């Protein structure tokens, strides 16, 4: 039977307007309601709402619908603080009370581990700890990346992308960003208008300014601005400024722009990042400081870190401290342990654990991050940390095999069989080879810090099958008003079984991103 006939059989089609009670929440924060067994996914609807919704895309058993009107608001519905919350793609659940958001995120982690990881629900409930929420869930982001473009009239606009698009919503006073962002962006926008500096156009590849990166050290108060520019493609913009020797003028009127930006309280670094590629990647690899320092500083867990435009640094320092303190607690360090930190970035977790460990090793694929990590160790007087550059799934197996051959020659094997392995991977989770090597190394404890509970569930299943037991799961709300949630999990070794053969990923990644309906069934998205 064809798709069209199936939709007709279901009785609902595109542009139908329906009234529905919202009884559940999807993984992306969308409200879920059912009519005669037919499921509707409705963005911006809140559990408990009765709404009028218009079907935008109909399938056999479900549809995506647009929220037309809230007929009866939920007790959990609030008025968004941001005037463009519905249009913007940044905060998906600003219409939901913060207390209900925390409950949603707690359940999201729990349900993914049960459904995708295949763990017993009662067991998961027994090891789940309450989510770590924020006391003040606003203005928490120390980093913002503003796209720059033109509106329909050709005027320069800066703001944020609308959800699932590259259409810029003119808005710079983000409620989850720092207050200085608005002042900085208005200076840059006005300068571009006055000096006829054109924004980059994704279609033609012409124009100069693509994005503006702003970072702030919450402890230091230092601010960094980096303009991402299509420099080589912009004729007339590359000329000698005649200021500061042979400084290049990357932007027309650069001296005046720098003078204005430098007056912003806390401004410490102004730079440009060269990106001439037709890509969605924001930052280019070539960075030039045009005023002030190359980096800004910040303090986290009692350690001072230097942050460059390309450095990975957690965007919510308040919650990062709480998350890392939880990870350190789970590591149970006494001063003698050997610790491996995979996906270590600029060494934030590594160096935090170095203070109470015997020896720590960090692995990171980005060379600049490893250099930052080494410098951060030096500036904090930490001498018991070593860092390796490369993919964790490549460096760790090579290190393991090399060390395994030398243990009999007098090596005590502490790095070969560490007490603790810490992982904080990207959203895709740990590589299968990396997981396999971790199981071969047989650490007493594994501390898994995750930014995606779906891939976390997959990896926990592999580690559990390899002889580890989950002892604690603690979600942490790093991104209030969004659907994202971090987690910290403690696993302890309970078996000496080898995992050489069954650590294989036989499930495609897309299977971990299928939409779940209110009964836990899978719906192909």
RACOR-V333139 format. One record per residue. N is the residue number from 1. OMEGA is omega in whole degrees, -180 to 180 (NA if undefined). Layout:
n: [N	N]
omega: [OMEGA	OMEGA]
This chain:
n: [1	2	3	4	5	6	7	8	9	10	11	12	13	14	15	16	17	18	19	20	21	22	23	24	25	26	27	28	29	30	31	32	33	34	35	36	37	38	39	40	41	42	43	44	45	46	47	48	49	50	51	52	53	54	55	56	57	58	59	60	61	62	63	64	65	66	67	68	69	70	71	72	73	74	75	76	77	78	79	80	81	82	83	84	85	86	87	88	89	90	91	92	93	94	95	96	97	98	99	100	101	102	103	104	105	106	107	108	109	110	111	112	113	114	115	116	117	118	119	120	121	122	123	124	125	126	127	128	129	130	131	132	133	134	135	136	137	138	139	140	141	142	143	144	145	146	147	148	149	150	151	152	153	154	155	156	157	158	159	160	161	162	163	164	165	166	167	168	169	170	171	172	173	174	175	176	177	178	179	180	181	182	183	184	185	186	187	188	189	190	191	192	193	194	195	196	197	198	199	200	201	202	203	204	205	206	207	208	209	210	211	212	213	214	215	216	217	218	219	220	221	222	223	224	225	226	227	228	229	230	231	232	233	234	235	236	237	238	239	240	241	242	243	244	245	246	247	248	249	250	251	252	253	254	255	256	257	258	259	260	261	262	263	264	265	266	267	268	269	270	271	272	273	274	275	276	277	278	279	280	281	282	283	284	285	286	287	288	289	290	291	292	293	294	295	296	297	298	299	300	301	302	303	304	305	306	307	308	309	310	311	312	313	314	315	316	317	318	319	320	321	322	323	324	325	326	327	328	329	330	331	332	333	334	335	336	337	338	339	340	341	342	343	344	345	346	347	348	349	350	351	352	353	354	355	356	357	358	359	360	361	362	363	364	365	366	367	368	369	370	371	372	373	374	375	376	377	378	379	380	381	382	383	384	385	386	387	388	389	390	391	392	393	394	395	396	397	398	399	400	401	402	403	404	405	406	407	408	409	410	411	412	413	414	415	416	417	418	419	420	421	422	423	424	425	426	427	428	429	430	431	432	433	434	435	436	437	438	439	440	441	442	443	444	445	446	447	448	449	450	451	452	453	454	455	456	457	458	459	460	461	462	463	464	465	466	467	468	469	470	471	472	473	474	475	476	477	478	479	480	481	482	483	484	485	486	487	488	489	490	491	492	493	494	495	496	497	498	499	500	501	502	503	504	505	506	507	508	509	510	511	512	513	514	515	516	517	518	519	520	521	522	523	524	525]
omega: [-177	-180	-178	179	179	179	179	178	180	176	-178	-178	180	178	172	177	-173	172	-173	173	180	-173	-177	179	176	-179	180	177	-180	176	-180	176	-180	173	-179	178	-180	-172	176	174	-170	177	177	173	-176	180	-176	177	160	-172	169	-175	180	-179	179	-179	-175	173	-176	-173	-177	179	170	-175	179	179	-179	-176	173	-177	177	-175	176	174	179	-178	175	176	-179	178	-178	-179	-179	-176	-177	-179	-174	-180	-174	-177	-173	-171	178	178	-177	179	-176	179	180	175	-180	178	178	-177	175	-179	179	179	-178	-176	178	180	178	-173	-176	180	178	180	179	-175	-179	178	-180	179	-178	-179	179	176	-179	-180	177	-179	179	174	179	-172	178	177	-175	-175	177	-177	175	178	-175	172	179	-179	179	174	-176	179	179	180	-180	177	173	-179	-179	178	170	-177	176	178	172	174	-174	172	-179	-178	-180	-180	-178	-176	180	177	-179	-175	-177	-178	-175	180	-179	-177	178	176	-177	-179	-180	179	180	179	-176	-177	178	175	-173	173	176	176	-175	-177	-176	-176	-180	-177	-170	-170	-178	-178	171	177	176	176	178	172	-175	179	-177	-175	-178	-178	177	172	177	177	179	-171	176	-163	-173	-178	-176	-179	177	-178	-178	179	-178	-178	-176	180	179	178	-174	180	-179	174	-177	-176	177	-179	-174	-179	180	179	180	-179	180	-178	-177	-180	176	-178	179	-177	-176	-176	174	-176	172	176	-177	178	-179	-176	171	-171	174	177	-173	-172	168	-177	-178	-177	178	177	-180	175	175	-175	176	-175	167	-177	173	-179	-180	-179	177	-179	179	-180	173	-172	178	178	-177	-177	168	179	-176	-172	180	-174	-180	-179	177	178	-180	-180	-179	176	176	179	179	178	180	-180	177	-176	-180	-179	-178	-170	169	-174	171	176	-180	-176	-167	-179	180	172	-176	179	-178	-175	176	180	-179	-178	-177	178	177	-179	179	178	179	178	177	-175	-176	-177	-179	179	179	177	175	-179	179	179	178	176	-179	-176	177	176	-179	-176	-177	-180	175	-178	-180	180	179	177	-179	-178	177	-177	-175	178	180	178	-178	-178	179	-180	-178	-179	-177	-178	-179	-179	175	176	-179	174	-177	178	178	178	-176	176	-176	167	177	176	175	-172	172	-174	-178	179	-178	174	-177	179	178	178	-179	180	176	180	176	-178	173	174	178	-178	172	176	-176	174	-171	173	179	-174	177	179	173	-179	178	-177	177	178	180	-179	178	177	180	174	180	180	176	179	-179	176	-178	174	178	-178	179	-172	178	178	172	-179	-175	179	176	178	174	-174	175	173	178	-178	180	-177	176	-180	175	-175	-174	-169	-172	174	180	179	-177	-179	178	-176	-177	178	-179	-178	177	-179	179	177	-172	179	177	179	-178	176	-179	-176	NA]
